Amino acid sequence: QVQLVESGGGSVQAGGSLRLSCAASGVGYATYCMGWFRQPPGKEREGVASISTGGDITYYADYVKGRFTIPRDNAEKRLYLQMNSLKPEDTATYYCAAVPSGILCDLLLSGRRPPQGVWGQGTQVTVSS
């Protein structure tokens, strides 16, 4: 099983960019589908983007399409979230998630929060207007 640690959060003005990183340790990273979720203050956790094991399939929530990308590096066991044209409504704690291939991966790739999986501790992103 993998363990996940996010980094790269911070404060930025609207229109700016940030790149979040999720470092995985343990074995089998390349066999996990990966995703980013976020939890705005006082709201439920919501899906942002996800990617298949080989990187050939991606999902983006409508509210980030065209602004965010989710590359992964299986050799380095890292997942990224490149966030451009940030808006104040992107303010949230961002979490990295990993699930094994199969039904849980199908859920992740449809933007839904899987009932099981590995989660990081989160990193805060604050976008000011």
C-alpha atoms as a printed R data frame, in Angstrom:
    type eleno elety resid chain resno       x      y       z
1   ATOM     1    CA   GLN     A     1   0.000  0.000   0.000
2   ATOM     2    CA   VAL     A     2   1.099  3.554  -0.638
3   ATOM     3    CA   GLN     A     3   1.248  6.522   1.694
4   ATOM     4    CA   LEU     A     4   0.622 10.015   0.335
5   ATOM     5    CA   VAL     A     5   1.952 13.440   1.270
6   ATOM     6    CA   GLU     A     6   0.745 16.619  -0.435
7   ATOM     7    CA   SER     A     7   2.719 19.826  -0.782
8   ATOM     8    CA   GLY     A     8   2.695 23.026  -2.795
9   ATOM     9    CA   GLY     A     9  -0.286 24.805  -1.311
10  ATOM    10    CA   GLY     A    10  -0.199 28.459  -0.396
11  ATOM    11    CA   SER     A    11  -1.773 31.845  -0.930
12  ATOM    12    CA   VAL     A    12  -2.091 33.412  -4.353
13  ATOM    13    CA   GLN     A    13  -4.037 36.213  -5.995
14  ATOM    14    CA   ALA     A    14  -6.829 35.516  -8.430
15  ATOM    15    CA   GLY     A    15  -5.473 34.746 -11.866
16  ATOM    16    CA   GLY     A    16  -2.318 33.213 -10.473
17  ATOM    17    CA   SER     A    17  -1.009 29.651 -10.601
18  ATOM    18    CA   LEU     A    18   0.056 26.954  -8.174
19  ATOM    19    CA   ARG     A    19   1.334 23.438  -8.626
20  ATOM    20    CA   LEU     A    20   0.411 20.890  -6.009
21  ATOM    21    CA   SER     A    21   2.478 17.762  -5.590
22  ATOM    22    CA   CYS     A    22   1.553 14.424  -4.054
23  ATOM    23    CA   ALA     A    23   4.498 12.207  -3.146
24  ATOM    24    CA   ALA     A    24   3.816  8.514  -2.729
25  ATOM    25    CA   SER     A    25   5.875  6.084  -0.710
26  ATOM    26    CA   GLY     A    26   5.491  2.346  -0.444
27  ATOM    27    CA   VAL     A    27   4.987 -0.154  -3.225
28  ATOM    28    CA   GLY     A    28   2.710 -0.374  -6.179
29  ATOM    29    CA   TYR     A    29   2.185  3.306  -6.986
30  ATOM    30    CA   ALA     A    30   1.854  2.580 -10.691
31  ATOM    31    CA   THR     A    31  -1.063  0.231 -10.006
32  ATOM    32    CA   TYR     A    32  -3.163  2.942  -8.360
33  ATOM    33    CA   CYS     A    33  -5.546  5.336  -9.997
34  ATOM    34    CA   MET     A    34  -4.961  8.776  -8.525
35  ATOM    35    CA   GLY     A    35  -7.101 11.801  -7.905
36  ATOM    36    CA   TRP     A    36  -7.360 15.228  -6.343
37  ATOM    37    CA   PHE     A    37 -10.277 16.287  -4.190
38  ATOM    38    CA   ARG     A    38 -10.892 19.541  -2.382
39  ATOM    39    CA   GLN     A    39 -12.913 20.672   0.581
40  ATOM    40    CA   PRO     A    40 -13.904 24.346   0.649
41  ATOM    41    CA   PRO     A    41 -14.583 25.878   4.060
42  ATOM    42    CA   GLY     A    42 -17.876 24.607   5.451
43  ATOM    43    CA   LYS     A    43 -18.573 22.385   2.454
44  ATOM    44    CA   GLU     A    44 -18.362 18.741   1.459
45  ATOM    45    CA   ARG     A    45 -15.270 17.259  -0.161
46  ATOM    46    CA   GLU     A    46 -15.600 17.327  -3.946
47  ATOM    47    CA   GLY     A    47 -13.758 15.778  -6.837
48  ATOM    48    CA   VAL     A    48 -11.390 17.949  -8.840
49  ATOM    49    CA   ALA     A    49  -9.480 15.688 -11.212
50  ATOM    50    CA   SER     A    50  -8.364 12.098 -11.529
51  ATOM    51    CA   ILE     A    51  -6.089  9.963 -13.698
52  ATOM    52    CA   SER     A    52  -5.772  6.295 -14.598
53  ATOM    53    CA   THR     A    53  -2.787  4.118 -13.750
54  ATOM    54    CA   GLY     A    54  -1.067  4.729 -17.062
55  ATOM    55    CA   GLY     A    55  -2.199  8.314 -17.441
56  ATOM    56    CA   ASP     A    56  -4.247  7.689 -20.576
57  ATOM    57    CA   ILE     A    57  -7.608  8.496 -19.009
58  ATOM    58    CA   THR     A    58  -8.337 11.682 -17.082
59  ATOM    59    CA   TYR     A    59 -11.359 13.297 -15.503
60  ATOM    60    CA   TYR     A    60 -11.838 16.975 -14.726
61  ATOM    61    CA   ALA     A    61 -14.716 18.548 -12.879
62  ATOM    62    CA   ASP     A    62 -16.521 21.166 -14.939
63  ATOM    63    CA   TYR     A    63 -15.427 23.925 -12.589
64  ATOM    64    CA   VAL     A    64 -11.713 23.301 -13.314
65  ATOM    65    CA   LYS     A    65 -11.774 22.200 -16.967
66  ATOM    66    CA   GLY     A    66  -9.386 24.243 -19.059
67  ATOM    67    CA   ARG     A    67  -7.610 25.597 -15.973
68  ATOM    68    CA   PHE     A    68  -6.222 22.547 -14.123
69  ATOM    69    CA   THR     A    69  -4.218 19.551 -15.321
70  ATOM    70    CA   ILE     A    70  -3.292 16.332 -13.474
71  ATOM    71    CA   PRO     A    71  -0.010 14.858 -14.709
72  ATOM    72    CA   ARG     A    72   1.533 11.872 -12.946
73  ATOM    73    CA   ASP     A    73   5.084 10.554 -12.936
74  ATOM    74    CA   ASN     A    74   5.109  6.833 -12.178
75  ATOM    75    CA   ALA     A    75   8.893  6.624 -12.151
76  ATOM    76    CA   GLU     A    76   9.101  9.310  -9.448
77  ATOM    77    CA   LYS     A    77   5.887  8.162  -7.735
78  ATOM    78    CA   ARG     A    78   4.404 11.623  -7.888
79  ATOM    79    CA   LEU     A    79   1.101 13.143  -8.810
80  ATOM    80    CA   TYR     A    80   0.680 16.802  -9.624
81  ATOM    81    CA   LEU     A    81  -2.132 19.282  -9.943
82  ATOM    82    CA   GLN     A    82  -1.221 22.265 -12.096
83  ATOM    83    CA   MET     A    83  -3.685 25.014 -11.301
84  ATOM    84    CA   ASN     A    84  -3.849 28.056 -13.552
85  ATOM    85    CA   SER     A    85  -6.201 31.050 -13.672
86  ATOM    86    CA   LEU     A    86  -7.101 30.503 -10.044
87  ATOM    87    CA   LYS     A    87 -10.316 31.956  -8.687
88  ATOM    88    CA   PRO     A    88 -11.344 32.779  -5.112
89  ATOM    89    CA   GLU     A    89 -13.827 29.890  -5.275
90  ATOM    90    CA   ASP     A    90 -10.871 27.512  -5.676
91  ATOM    91    CA   THR     A    91  -9.972 28.216  -2.052
92  ATOM    92    CA   ALA     A    92 -10.005 24.871  -0.239
93  ATOM    93    CA   THR     A    93  -7.953 22.169   1.351
94  ATOM    94    CA   TYR     A    94  -6.755 19.889  -1.450
95  ATOM    95    CA   TYR     A    95  -6.356 16.162  -0.899
96  ATOM    96    CA   CYS     A    96  -4.616 13.517  -2.948
97  ATOM    97    CA   ALA     A    97  -6.243 10.072  -3.164
98  ATOM    98    CA   ALA     A    98  -5.141  6.676  -4.428
99  ATOM    99    CA   VAL     A    99  -7.310  3.667  -5.219
100 ATOM   100    CA   PRO     A   100  -6.448  0.313  -6.819
101 ATOM   101    CA   SER     A   101  -7.593 -0.411 -10.339
102 ATOM   102    CA   GLY     A   102 -11.096 -1.827 -10.697
103 ATOM   103    CA   ILE     A   103 -14.457 -0.565  -9.438
104 ATOM   104    CA   LEU     A   104 -12.909  1.999  -7.115
105 ATOM   105    CA   CYS     A   105 -10.897  3.388  -9.991
106 ATOM   106    CA   ASP     A   106 -14.048  3.637 -12.104
107 ATOM   107    CA   LEU     A   107 -15.632  5.723  -9.365
108 ATOM   108    CA   LEU     A   108 -12.592  7.952  -9.108
109 ATOM   109    CA   LEU     A   109 -12.479  8.487 -12.865
110 ATOM   110    CA   SER     A   110 -16.102  9.622 -12.800
111 ATOM   111    CA   GLY     A   111 -15.322 12.239 -10.165
112 ATOM   112    CA   ARG     A   112 -16.979 10.444  -7.290
113 ATOM   113    CA   ARG     A   113 -15.381  9.954  -3.905
114 ATOM   114    CA   PRO     A   114 -14.552  6.260  -3.492
115 ATOM   115    CA   PRO     A   115 -15.683  4.545  -0.257
116 ATOM   116    CA   GLN     A   116 -12.183  3.150   0.239
117 ATOM   117    CA   GLY     A   117  -8.749  4.437  -0.637
118 ATOM   118    CA   VAL     A   118  -5.580  6.051   0.610
119 ATOM   119    CA   TRP     A   119  -5.650  9.773   1.390
120 ATOM   120    CA   GLY     A   120  -3.050 12.372   2.108
121 ATOM   121    CA   GLN     A   121  -3.299 14.898   4.915
122 ATOM   122    CA   GLY     A   122  -4.225 17.802   2.664
123 ATOM   123    CA   THR     A   123  -2.665 21.090   1.649
124 ATOM   124    CA   GLN     A   124  -4.341 24.488   1.905
125 ATOM   125    CA   VAL     A   125  -4.881 26.712  -1.125
126 ATOM   126    CA   THR     A   126  -6.125 30.250  -0.605
127 ATOM   127    CA   VAL     A   127  -6.984 32.499  -3.540
128 ATOM   128    CA   SER     A   128  -7.624 36.163  -2.832
129 ATOM   129    CA   SER     A   129  -9.520 38.535  -5.090
